[in-house]
Amino acid sequence: VPTPTVPRRTPTAVPTSPPTSLGLAITYNPSVRIGSRQQIVVRTIPGATVSVVVTYPDGTVTNPGTRAGLADASGRFTDSWPISLTVNIGPAKASIVVSGIGRRKSQTVNFVITF
């Protein structure tokens, strides 16, 4: 006597709706020593354009922390770079702008470069 087979249900993907709001959350090191690394993690919507402009204590923005790109599939963008041994110590800042779904958000975070 053959054993009856039960048809298996194939799971179907639940469609995800596109985001309707542009989020912006930032984590970073508030104090970083020369010779070590600063890391700024931006969380937003997947595929958003992210721009990070880092201003060092001497006012320069041409440094490895200044960069742009796209948030990954989870909405994460990481900017990590070494703080040169020749950088002046003192207050620095990172201005972050995210753009997507026809919207734009910005936030500036302050950090200190120390010995």
N, C-alpha and C positions, 0 to 999 in steps of 0.2 A: 504494500500500500504506500503510494508516494506521500511524502509529507507536504502539506499545503504550504505554499510560500506566501509570505505577507509582503506586499509591495512596500518598498522603502520610500519615504518622502525625501525628496531632494530639497535641502534648505535653499531658500531664495534670498538673495541679498536685499536688504531693506534699502531703498533709495534714500540717499541723504540729500537734504535740500541745501542749496547754496547758502552761505552765511549772509545774514541780513545786517549784521553790525560788525564794525571793525574794532577788535580788541587790541589793547596794548598793555603788556606787563613786562617789566624789566627787572632782572636780577644782575648784580655786579658786586665787585669788591669795593667797599667804601674807602679802603686804605690799601695801597699797594706799594711795595718797596722797589727801588730801582734794582734791576737785575732779576726781578721776578716777573710774573705774567699777570696782566689784567684780563678778565673775561667778562664780557657783557652778553647776557642771554636775553633775547627778545622773543616774547610769545605773542603771536597775533593769529591771523587766519592763514591757512595754507595758501602758498603762492603769492602772498603779499610782497610788494617791493619794500625793502628795508634799506634805509640809509643811516649810517652812523658817522658823525663828524666829531672827532676827539680833539679838544683844544688843550694843549699842554700848558704848564704854568707860564711859559715865556710867550704864550699867545699863538704859537704855531699850530696849524692843523694838518700839515704834511708829515704824517707819522703813520706807522703800521696799523694803528687803531681806526683810522679813517677809511671806511670801505662801504660798499653797497652790495646788495644781492637780493635773492628771493628767499622767503621763508619756505621751509621744507613741507612735506606732506602733512606733518603734524602741527604746522604753524610756528616752527622754531627756527630762529636764526642766531648763530653763535659767532661772536667777534672776540677772538682771543689773540693776544700779541704780547711779546716780551717788552718790558720797560727797559730801555737802553740805560747803560751805566752813565751815559753822558747827559741824560735829561736833567733839567733843573727840578729841584724838589719844590713842592707847594701845591696849591689847589689846581685841579684840572676838572674838565667837564666833558660829558658826551651828550651830544644832541642827537636824538633818535627820531626819525620820521618813518612812519609806515603808511603805505598807500595800497588801496585795493577796493573793489566793488564800488568804485566811484567816490570813495571817501579818503580822508587823510587825517592822521592823528600824529601828534608830536609830544615829546617829553624830553626834558634835560635832566640828567643825573650828575651830581657832583661827587668827585672822589679826590683823595689826597695822595700825592706821590711823596714817599718818605725815603730816608736812608735805610 
